[in-house]
């Protein structure tokens, strides 16, 4: 790399050697090695931790279902108040 004196920018020269890009198969092999290295870092939870996590998830799902059900009932009530009961004819 050479520093350009006029603007202070760093530029590369064309005669500088470039690093070779690894081939497709070597990149795939590197990826697989990195995947196995990350999988070795994984810690499986104990039975007690797994039961606790399951209870937390199920509790959260029940709370969210109750919230959605409550909002559904509220919106049905609001639309009934605003638009009236379906099937009834008013007037004449």
LUMVEXRO-506165 format. One record per residue (C-alpha): residue number from 1; residue in one letter; x, y, z. Coordinates in pm, 1 decimal. Layout:
<rs>
+-----+------+----------+----------+----------+
: pos : code :     east :    north :       up :
+-----+------+----------+----------+----------+
: NUM :    A :        X :        Y :        Z :
...
+-----+------+----------+----------+----------+
</rs>
This chain:
<rs>
+-----+------+----------+----------+----------+
: pos : code :     east :    north :       up :
+-----+------+----------+----------+----------+
:   1 :    X :      0.0 :      0.0 :      0.0 :
:   2 :    X :    112.6 :    348.0 :    -79.8 :
:   3 :    X :     -1.8 :    673.8 :     75.7 :
:   4 :    X :   -109.3 :    934.9 :   -174.7 :
:   5 :    X :     60.6 :   1262.4 :    -81.8 :
:   6 :    X :   -198.0 :   1500.4 :   -226.6 :
:   7 :    X :   -504.0 :   1382.5 :    -32.3 :
:   8 :    X :   -350.8 :   1163.1 :    237.9 :
:   9 :    X :   -544.0 :    857.9 :    119.3 :
:  10 :    X :   -406.4 :    507.2 :    129.6 :
:  11 :    X :   -421.8 :    331.7 :   -206.4 :
:  12 :    X :   -293.6 :     -3.5 :   -327.3 :
:  13 :    X :    -56.3 :    -41.0 :   -613.0 :
:  14 :    X :   -126.8 :   -282.9 :   -895.4 :
:  15 :    X :    204.7 :   -469.6 :   -853.8 :
:  16 :    X :    129.6 :   -567.4 :   -491.3 :
:  17 :    X :     71.0 :   -941.3 :   -445.1 :
:  18 :    X :   -289.7 :  -1039.7 :   -366.6 :
:  19 :    X :   -388.3 :  -1313.5 :   -127.0 :
:  20 :    X :   -542.0 :  -1613.4 :   -301.0 :
:  21 :    X :   -904.5 :  -1679.7 :   -219.3 :
:  22 :    X :   -952.7 :  -2036.9 :    -93.3 :
:  23 :    X :  -1147.2 :  -2274.3 :   -315.0 :
:  24 :    X :  -1509.6 :  -2369.0 :   -267.9 :
:  25 :    X :  -1437.2 :  -2706.3 :   -107.1 :
:  26 :    X :  -1184.1 :  -2563.7 :    136.9 :
:  27 :    X :  -1433.7 :  -2293.7 :    238.4 :
:  28 :    X :  -1701.6 :  -2559.8 :    294.6 :
:  29 :    X :  -1457.4 :  -2768.1 :    500.7 :
:  30 :    X :  -1370.1 :  -2461.0 :    707.7 :
:  31 :    X :  -1739.3 :  -2391.3 :    763.8 :
:  32 :    X :  -1803.1 :  -2749.1 :    878.5 :
:  33 :    X :  -1505.2 :  -2734.2 :   1117.7 :
:  34 :    X :  -1635.4 :  -2407.5 :   1261.8 :
:  35 :    X :  -1985.3 :  -2555.8 :   1305.3 :
:  36 :    X :  -1846.3 :  -2852.9 :   1500.2 :
:  37 :    X :  -1630.9 :  -2618.5 :   1709.8 :
:  38 :    X :  -1940.2 :  -2415.1 :   1803.0 :
:  39 :    X :  -2142.3 :  -2730.6 :   1876.1 :
:  40 :    X :  -1874.9 :  -2841.2 :   2124.7 :
:  41 :    X :  -1947.8 :  -2520.5 :   2321.4 :
:  42 :    X :  -2318.5 :  -2605.8 :   2361.1 :
:  43 :    X :  -2421.7 :  -2699.4 :   2714.1 :
:  44 :    X :  -2732.7 :  -2915.1 :   2751.0 :
:  45 :    X :  -2962.6 :  -2817.8 :   3038.2 :
:  46 :    X :  -3022.1 :  -3047.5 :   3332.7 :
:  47 :    X :  -3360.8 :  -3211.9 :   3380.8 :
:  48 :    X :  -3456.1 :  -2956.9 :   3646.8 :
:  49 :    X :  -3356.4 :  -2663.6 :   3423.1 :
:  50 :    X :  -3546.0 :  -2814.2 :   3131.1 :
:  51 :    X :  -3862.8 :  -2849.3 :   3339.8 :
:  52 :    X :  -3827.2 :  -2491.6 :   3463.1 :
:  53 :    X :  -3779.9 :  -2355.8 :   3109.3 :
:  54 :    X :  -4077.9 :  -2557.5 :   2985.8 :
:  55 :    X :  -4297.5 :  -2419.9 :   3265.8 :
:  56 :    X :  -4190.5 :  -2064.2 :   3184.2 :
:  57 :    X :  -4270.8 :  -2108.7 :   2814.9 :
:  58 :    X :  -4608.7 :  -2269.7 :   2883.5 :
:  59 :    X :  -4693.3 :  -1993.5 :   3134.2 :
:  60 :    X :  -4605.0 :  -1727.7 :   2879.2 :
:  61 :    X :  -4818.7 :  -1898.7 :   2614.4 :
:  62 :    X :  -5117.4 :  -1913.9 :   2851.2 :
:  63 :    X :  -5079.6 :  -1542.9 :   2935.9 :
:  64 :    X :  -5058.9 :  -1448.7 :   2567.4 :
:  65 :    X :  -5363.4 :  -1665.0 :   2484.8 :
:  66 :    X :  -5560.3 :  -1490.6 :   2760.9 :
:  67 :    X :  -5451.2 :  -1150.4 :   2627.3 :
:  68 :    X :  -5556.9 :  -1235.4 :   2271.6 :
:  69 :    X :  -5887.4 :  -1382.1 :   2393.2 :
:  70 :    X :  -5956.2 :  -1069.4 :   2598.9 :
:  71 :    X :  -5882.1 :   -840.9 :   2305.3 :
:  72 :    X :  -6104.1 :  -1054.2 :   2081.6 :
:  73 :    X :  -6396.6 :  -1027.8 :   2324.0 :
:  74 :    X :  -6337.7 :   -652.3 :   2356.9 :
:  75 :    X :  -6335.3 :   -599.9 :   1979.2 :
:  76 :    X :  -6650.9 :   -809.3 :   1934.8 :
:  77 :    X :  -6825.0 :   -598.8 :   2199.7 :
:  78 :    X :  -6706.0 :   -271.0 :   2038.8 :
:  79 :    X :  -6819.0 :   -373.6 :   1690.1 :
:  80 :    X :  -7154.4 :   -487.0 :   1827.6 :
:  81 :    X :  -7202.4 :   -149.9 :   1999.7 :
:  82 :    X :  -7093.8 :     47.6 :   1693.0 :
:  83 :    X :  -7267.9 :   -152.5 :   1418.7 :
:  84 :    X :  -7552.6 :   -317.2 :   1613.0 :
:  85 :    X :  -7651.5 :   -679.8 :   1638.1 :
:  86 :    X :  -7641.6 :   -861.1 :   1303.0 :
:  87 :    X :  -7975.9 :   -978.8 :   1166.3 :
:  88 :    X :  -8191.0 :   -710.2 :   1322.9 :
:  89 :    X :  -8370.5 :   -461.1 :   1104.1 :
:  90 :    X :  -8440.6 :   -115.7 :   1243.1 :
:  91 :    X :  -8706.6 :    120.9 :   1115.9 :
:  92 :    X :  -9022.4 :     84.7 :    918.8 :
+-----+------+----------+----------+----------+
</rs>
